[in-house]
Amino acid sequence: MTGNLTVHTTWADGTAQVALQYTGATDWFTMAGSPTPCPSEEESRELHDAVVQAVRDGAGAVVPSWAPREGTGH
């Protein structure tokens, strides 16, 4: 997907689900690679930021390989 997109990340029970929609549209699309293991809600926010950056970089609609930042204790 390309264009003006909205990213939505939901965390529950150790799993993050990431979906995209064309901004202003009603349909949501699950990103390839989602759901993905994610140990905490805080880390799901970091994952969300990584997905947003991947979309901005044109990395395609795939949840990027992700791991918590070193030194965060997670």
N, C-alpha and C positions, 0 to 999 in steps of 0.2 A: 504494500500500500504506500502510496506517496500522496503528497498534498498536505492540506491543513488538517492535521489529525489530533484527536484527543486520546490520551492514554489513561487507563484506569487500572489500578492495581488493588486487589483485595487480598487480605491475609486472614487465614483461619487454620487452626490446628496444624501448624508447621508447614503450611503450603501457601504459596503466593500464586494467584491467578491474574493474568495480565490480558487486558482486552483493549482493542482500538476501535475508534469510530471516526468517520469523516466528521469534522466539526459541524454541528448543526443537524446531522443526520439522526435517525432513530435506531438504526441497526448497529450492534456491536459485533466485533469479530475477535475470536480468541487468537492470540498470537501463537505461532508455532513455538513449541518448547514450553508452553504453559498448559497446565499448572507445573510449578517447579518447587522442589523442596526449599523451604526458607524457615529457619528456626525461630524467628521472632518478628513481631510487628515492626519494631525499629529497623531491623534488617530489610524488611519488605519495603520500607521507605527508601533505603539505599538502592535496592533493586529497581524500584520505580524510577529513581533518578538515572540509573544506568540505562534503563529502557528508553527513557525520554532522550537521553544523549545519543543512543544508538539510532533512534528514529531521525533525530536532527542530522546525524552524520550520514544518513542514507544507508544504514546497515540492513535495511529490509525488516519485514515484520517477523522477526525471530527474537525470542527472548535471548539476550546475549549471555555468553558464559559469564557466570557471576560467582563471586565469593566475597564474604565480608572483608572490609579493609583490615589490613594488618594493624595490630595495636589497639583494636577496639574491644578486645577481650571476648569476642563472640566466636 
